[in-house]
Amino acid sequence: MERAVRKTLEGIVMSNKMNKTVIVKVEAVVRHPIYKKVVRMFKKYKAHDEKNSCKAGDAVRIMETRPISKEKKWRVCEILKGEGVR
């Protein structure tokens, strides 16, 4: 049996002050259904960072995973650009 494709999102690390956890801000550009104006919407996710390698301002890709804690259901799978890239 094959595993389903997991959701991935790209965003910017807002905070890395918690141990092994980062807060990632993901931006979506959507058109308002009535007024047709293009609106930027933001959502923040708590993501698991096993090696504490992300810094604030890094662009990262996060992947959906099993619940790690009450609010953490995402994990950092790749650092796209920033100080944490090695």
VOZA-609544 format. One line per field, with one value per residue: residue number from 1; x negated, y negated, z of N, C-alpha, C in turn. Coordinates in steps of 0.05 Angstrom, whole numbers, plus 5000, padded with zeros to 4 digits. Atoms other than C-alpha are relative to their C-alpha. Layout:
BEGIN
seq = [NUM ...] $
n_xx = [X ...] $
n_yy = [Y ...] $
n_zz = [Z ...] $
ca_xx = [X ...] $
ca_yy = [Y ...] $
ca_zz = [Z ...] $
c_xx = [X ...] $
c_yy = [Y ...] $
c_zz = [Z ...] $
***
This chain:
BEGIN
seq = [1 2 3 4 5 6 7 8 9 10 11 12 13 14 15 16 17 18 19 20 21 22 23 24 25 26 27 28 29 30 31 32 33 34 35 36 37 38 39 40 41 42 43 44 45 46 47 48 49 50 51 52 53 54 55 56 57 58 59 60 61 62 63 64 65 66 67 68 69 70 71 72 73 74 75 76 77 78 79 80 81 82 83 84 85 86] $
n_xx = [4983 5016 4994 4989 5018 4996 4999 5024 4996 5025 4995 5022 5002 4995 5012 5013 5007 4994 5019 4992 4975 5001 4975 5003 4978 4995 4984 4983 4987 4974 4982 4976 4979 4980 5012 5020 5026 5020 5006 5020 4992 5023 4993 5024 5001 5023 5012 5021 5027 5015 5028 5001 5018 4986 5003 4978 5005 5005 4979 5000 4978 4990 4985 4980 5009 4983 5001 5024 4990 4973 4997 5020 4993 5017 5029 5017 5013 5022 5004 5004 5021 5003 5024 5001 5007 5028] $
n_yy = [5024 5024 5023 5023 5023 5019 5028 5016 5029 5015 5024 5014 4995 5025 4998 4975 5002 4975 4978 4982 5009 5026 5010 5006 5016 4993 5021 4991 5022 4991 5020 5002 4989 5020 5025 4993 5011 4980 5004 4983 4988 4988 4981 4991 4972 4991 4978 4986 5004 4981 5008 5029 5012 5023 5026 5018 5011 4979 4989 4971 4984 4983 4977 4990 4975 4992 5020 4997 5011 5010 5018 4995 4979 5005 5000 5013 4980 5011 5029 5009 5020 5014 4994 4971 4983 4990] $
n_zz = [5000 5002 4983 5015 5003 4978 5007 4994 5002 4998 4985 4987 4971 4985 4974 4994 4971 4986 5005 5021 5012 5013 5009 5028 5011 5028 5013 5022 5015 5009 5010 4984 5016 5008 5010 5020 4994 4991 4972 4988 4974 4986 4979 4986 4992 4983 5014 4986 5011 4984 4995 4993 5020 5013 4988 5008 5027 5020 5016 4995 5009 4978 5009 4981 4987 4978 4978 4983 4975 5003 5022 5021 5018 5024 4994 5020 5016 5015 4998 5028 5000 4975 4984 4993 5023 4998] $
ca_xx = [5000 4972 4969 5010 4973 4962 4978 4919 4918 4864 4857 4812 4788 4816 4789 4740 4742 4771 4729 4736 4796 4801 4860 4868 4910 4941 4969 5027 5051 5125 5179 5237 5300 5345 5300 5249 5191 5127 5114 5053 5070 5021 5024 4974 4954 4912 4863 4814 4740 4701 4631 4649 4617 4669 4658 4710 4717 4700 4743 4764 4807 4851 4885 4948 4934 4965 4982 4918 4952 5017 5004 4945 4967 4914 4839 4784 4761 4715 4684 4689 4648 4621 4569 4586 4568 4506] $
ca_yy = [5000 4932 4872 4812 4750 4703 4630 4582 4507 4454 4396 4351 4368 4315 4342 4396 4382 4449 4512 4554 4512 4455 4411 4406 4352 4376 4325 4339 4292 4300 4262 4237 4273 4212 4151 4187 4152 4192 4200 4227 4275 4300 4361 4383 4455 4486 4534 4585 4568 4628 4597 4525 4504 4451 4378 4322 4297 4363 4387 4459 4515 4550 4618 4644 4701 4738 4695 4683 4641 4605 4552 4581 4621 4597 4607 4571 4613 4564 4495 4459 4397 4360 4367 4440 4465 4509] $
ca_zz = [5000 4980 5025 5002 4978 5036 5034 5030 5040 5032 5080 5122 5192 5239 5305 5328 5403 5422 5427 5363 5340 5291 5272 5196 5162 5096 5048 5000 4945 4933 4896 4937 4915 4912 4901 4857 4891 4900 4974 5011 5067 5119 5164 5217 5229 5284 5252 5281 5269 5295 5290 5310 5244 5222 5237 5235 5163 5129 5073 5087 5060 5111 5104 5138 5187 5245 5306 5345 5399 5410 5357 5317 5257 5207 5202 5165 5107 5072 5082 5015 5030 5090 5145 5160 5090 5091] $
c_xx = [4982 5010 5010 4979 5006 5000 4974 5007 4973 5006 4974 5001 5003 4985 4987 4993 5006 4980 5013 5027 4995 5029 4996 5025 5002 5020 5016 5012 5026 5017 5025 5024 5021 4987 4978 4972 4981 4991 4978 5010 4977 5011 4974 5002 4977 4989 4976 4973 4981 4972 4997 4983 5013 4995 5024 4993 4994 5025 4999 5023 5008 5018 5019 4990 5019 4998 4976 5007 5027 5004 4980 5008 4985 4971 4985 4986 4977 4998 4993 4979 5000 4974 4996 4992 4970 4993] $
c_yy = [4975 4978 4977 4977 4980 4972 4986 4971 4986 4974 4989 5006 4973 5001 5028 5001 5025 5022 5019 4993 4973 4992 4990 4985 5007 4980 5012 4976 5010 4976 5000 5008 4980 4976 5004 4988 5022 4993 5019 5010 5014 5020 5009 5029 5005 5026 5011 4996 5016 4990 4971 4985 4975 4975 4983 4987 5020 5007 5031 5014 5018 5022 5009 5027 5007 4978 5005 4989 4989 4983 5006 5024 4998 5003 4988 5022 4989 4970 4991 4979 4986 5009 5030 5018 5008 5015] $
c_zz = [5000 5019 4983 4999 5022 4991 5007 4995 5001 5015 5012 5030 5015 5027 5003 5030 5016 4993 4980 4987 4987 4992 4971 4990 4970 4989 4976 4986 4988 4990 5016 4983 4990 4986 4980 5004 5009 5028 5009 5027 5012 5020 5012 5008 5018 4987 5017 4985 5018 5008 5009 4980 4987 5017 4991 4973 4979 4985 5002 4986 5023 4989 5022 5010 5022 5022 5018 5028 4995 4975 4977 4983 4973 5009 4977 4985 4984 5005 4972 4998 5027 5014 5005 4978 5003 4975] $
***
